[in-house]
Every structure is written in C-alpha cells, then in structure tokens.
Amino acid sequence: MQFPIELVRANFPSLSATDNGRRRIYFDNAAGTQVPQQTIDRITDFFQRYNSNTGVFNTTSVEVDAMFAETTEALADFLGTPDAGEIIIGANMTTLTYQLSRSLAHRFAPGDEIIISRMEHEGNVTPWLQMAEDNDLTVRWLDFDRDSWCVEPEALTALLNERTKLLALNYASNMTGGVNDVKTLAGLAQAAGALVYVDAVQFASHRLIDVKELGVDFLACSPYKYFGPHLGVVYGRRDLLESLHAYKLRCASEDLPYRFSVGTPAFELIAGLMGTLEYFQWLADLVGAKGSRRELFLAAYGAMGEYEDHLSSLLLAGLQSIPGLQLQGSKTLARRVATFSFVHDTHLPSQIAKALSSEGLFCHWGDNYAVEVGKTLGLDPVEGVLRLGLAHYNTEEEVHEALAIIRRVLS
Ligand SMILES: Cc1ncc(COP(=O)(O)O)c(C=O)c1O
C-alpha cells in the first residue's frame, strides 16, 4: 500500500506554515519534530476543560489522574513493556539522566568502572562523567568503528571486566545516524555484571523500540523528537526503580512511576503526548492495520520507516554526488537512521547552514552536542557538521528541491 503522505501532511498544521510566502522544508527533524493535530487538540482540550493539579476529588483532578494513567499505559505499549510503572516522564532526557545518575551512584564504589561510548550525545556522557568524578569511578571510553559507524562487540568486550558497573550506549547517533546492535552489546555488558543505560532519543522517531526484546536496564527518549511535546521519558526495569535510592520529596509517593516524578508534572504536555500516541494509531488505521495498540504502533512505524527509507536513499545518493562533500556516516541504509551529516572541502558548516536556512531549507550545524563523535572524526569543535534529518512527513519533492539548493550553495 502506498504511504498516505498527503493525509499525513494535512494532519501536521505547521507543515503548511510559510515565511513571507516562502514554503518551509523541515529537514531539521533530528533536533525536534513537528506535531500532529491530535497533539495540539489534546493540549487545547486540557486547558479548556480540565486544567488542574492531581490527586483530589474535583472532576478536573480526577480527569488529570485518568489522563496521566492512560498516557503512561500507552507509553508502556509504545516502548514495549506491559508495566506502566516502568515509565518515568520528566522534563527531557538530560534532566532524567542526571536524576537517575544521582540515584545510580549509590550502587557504585570508588574504583568501579563505567563505560561510555564515543557515539553519544552529551546527554548520555556528562551526567556519567560527573557521577564518576563525584564518586571516584574510572571511566573507560568505547570507540565506534570507522567503517561500520557503530560500536562493535569486540571493542566492548575488550573493556569489560569484573569492575564494570555501567554501560552508557546510544541506539542511534544524532550526528552520524549509525544504529547500534543494542541487544548484543547490552547482553555482553550485562553478562559481565554491568547495568545498561540506552539513549534512544535519535532512534525513536524512525523505528519502534522494544525494551523487553532489547533486554536493557534503562532506555531514554524524548517525545519532542518523535512528534510530541517537549518532554523526556525513561523506561527502567521495575526491580531497579523500586530498589534505587530515589531523590524525591519525603511526602511524595513511593509507588512507581511516581517515585521518580519530581514535582508537578507538565500535565498539558503529557496530554499532548497522548495525542501523539493516538496519531500513530490513526496512521496505522490509514494503512489498514488492525489489532492491539502495540500492533498499531508497529504498523505505523513499519509504514513510516519504509517510506522514510525511500527518501533516505534518494538523499544519500544525491549528497554523495556533490563534489567536495564528505558524508560523516554510513553510505548505506543498513545500519543507520535518516540523520545525515556532512562537511565540505571549501564551505564551512555555519556558512552552508545560513545559506540553506535563507532558502527555507531548515537544517542544523555545529557539534550537535555529539562532542566525542566530533573529536573521533577530527571535526572542528565549533563548526562541526551540517546536519539534515528526515521525518516521515517529508516528501520526495522536498528531497529533490533540497538537493538542488545544496548543489547551488556549494557550487
Ligand atoms: C541522541 C540524543 N540524546 C540526547 C539528547 C538530549 O535530549 P533532551 O533534549 O531531551 O535532553 C538529544 C537531543 O538532541 C539527542 O539527539
């Protein structure tokens, strides 16, 4: 079945917004995606009908509690766990990771080792570096392979020993787009006695996550990167979340997931996230899928992924045909998502970005907080790369037009 791109696009109001009459090509999706009407409607509905705090008998409060429970259950289906208590919602991935690093530090002793991959965004680096510094832990760096653009099992095995307590690993790089074999790598680390904390922020808009299939201990993602509001979400194994030292107010609930919900949640955004999860089900229905909520998520992501891969192959081929352009990532689709970064022989990323943005081709440039990736690749620390990130609402025409603009700017 053909991907219903026209219906999808009509369902994202911002895609038809213009700047002084000029259309926008949103290829800045790796930094944050646009939201569907369902998300907007849910946020508006919250403020119009049941804006309230939680936990009392007012009808508004009862509805907030029901919405929160409904959203965490839908998120559990979305991430592949049957247990909504394993889903923590917070401000963003970075804040949640800091919060959990403070709790996890209680499990580690001076001299213990943690491994951080060099494929990470700083959100999965600095919290662990600071935890290590505060607690006299040793940090081991895990390189990625320059041919596969991924962390290979041999590199990890060489670092593991009986002192290894934690592996911080990303699912997909926000600079190169490389996708790690998280299941294999997590299994190796866990067999050595380490916990595994996965950053799936860049992965989540492209492929459906299955935390139980991966067998990881923690997995973080950010709804604003997968068509939702600015929030962060962490999956954590129940036994760990129950036993971890929680940094919470004394009077706050000990129950999961509230044990790790610090302060008053952004209820309107959580309602919006429910709208995003409904959007995926709406899309599944459009492509003729039936079944459980999880099956609908699978169908939506299957359709989105197939369509996006087609756009990726066009963009990849086009970028590689441009003289002087060096792609910083895999040239095939096999182990990557649709996040494409490049440098050019004669044009700086900042100059290219300025020129592209002035033509309505939205993009990103710089280190993109992938500091270790940039160091490994020998990139200029400030200029970094020019980054383009596709989403399933982009079109073939946009890819062709983007390539024409890039060719013109780089000629
Ligand atoms: C791979 C990756 N990890 C972590 C983050 C940080 O996420 P947040 O903004 O939710 O803290 C980002 C944001 O760009 C990212 O791309």
The ligand as a MOL file (V3000), in Angstrom:
LIG
                    3D

  0  0  0     0  0            999 V3000
M  V30 BEGIN CTAB
M  V30 COUNTS 16 16 0 0 0
M  V30 BEGIN ATOM
M  V30 1 C 20.8560 11.3300 20.7730 0
M  V30 2 C 20.3790 12.3860 21.7220 0
M  V30 3 N 20.4610 12.1610 23.0360 0
M  V30 4 C 20.0520 13.0520 23.9450 0
M  V30 5 C 19.5380 14.2680 23.5590 0
M  V30 6 C 19.0960 15.2280 24.6020 0
M  V30 7 O 17.7240 15.1270 24.7590 0
M  V30 8 P 16.9130 16.1860 25.6150 0
M  V30 9 O 16.8710 17.4430 24.8320 0
M  V30 10 O 15.5560 15.5540 25.7730 0
M  V30 11 O 17.6020 16.3510 26.9150 0
M  V30 12 C 19.4470 14.5750 22.2000 0
M  V30 13 C 18.9550 15.8770 21.7440 0
M  V30 14 O 19.3100 16.3660 20.7040 0
M  V30 15 C 19.8660 13.5910 21.2550 0
M  V30 16 O 19.7840 13.8090 19.9350 0
M  V30 END ATOM
M  V30 BEGIN BOND
M  V30 1 1 1 2
M  V30 2 1 2 3
M  V30 3 2 2 15
M  V30 4 2 3 4
M  V30 5 1 4 5
M  V30 6 1 5 6
M  V30 7 2 5 12
M  V30 8 1 6 7
M  V30 9 1 7 8
M  V30 10 2 8 9
M  V30 11 1 8 10
M  V30 12 1 8 11
M  V30 13 1 12 13
M  V30 14 1 12 15
M  V30 15 2 13 14
M  V30 16 1 15 16
M  V30 END BOND
M  V30 END CTAB
M  END
